[in-house]
Amino acid sequence: RKEVEQDPGPFNVPEGATVAFNCTYSNSASQSFFWYRQDCRKEPKLLMSVYSSGNEDGRFTAQLNRASQYISLLIRDSKLSDSATYLCAVNTGTDKLIFGTGTRLQVFP
Amino acid sequence: DARVTQTPRHKVTEMGQEVTMRCQPILGHNTVFWYRQTMMQGLELLAYFRNRAPLDDSGMPKDRFSAEMPDATLATLKIQPSEPRDSAVYFCASGLGGRGEQFFGPGTRLTVL
């Protein structure tokens, strides 16, 4: 079993839709969690950190469920510009991040 | 606007040649990471440094890859000799260590013919 798993998608959604991705992790000692966005042929860019209490940044909401060992990313009112691959990353207590393979989102008009 | 820089952005070389990739981390960051990304494998950690000391290079093929940090503003990744299977995008990232975020450079797209 991989340490961090994501549904590769693609998720094809119309503009204005709400879409949610999950990311499961296997190490219960994991301590911090992040969502990155990666556009085609670009580097991953930090989208948001995921806090225990959940956090929101505009149309984006991240949640952590420690009991079930997953994090989620909710995107409301999807825009064409949200089309990208979304990577989750998990820190297990060292400096290192373990990345999922990403979930591809395609928003269509 | 602080960011990680990498050179070269693209490199095409022939099998057997030496390849050197360079990274300048964000000023003040004390951890530097080298990743490789392919369609098949996703993002793989090759090596990382904290305060310029190599802490983990278990992801790197030891016989042909080497990573160094000659000073706090420069990290290098060398492949010698290069092979076609090394074709990938190589990203450098830096951070403040601990449980914090990492910030990625634009990557070096390597093609080995």
Interface residues (C-beta under 8 A of the other chain):
Chain A: Q31 S32 F34 R41 K42 E43 P44 K45 L46 S49 L87 A89 N91 G93 D95 K96 L97 F99 G100 T101 G102
Chain B: T31 F33 G42 L43 L45 Y48 R50 L55 D56 F91 G95 G97 G98 R99 G100 E101 Q102 F103 F104 G105 P106 G107 R109
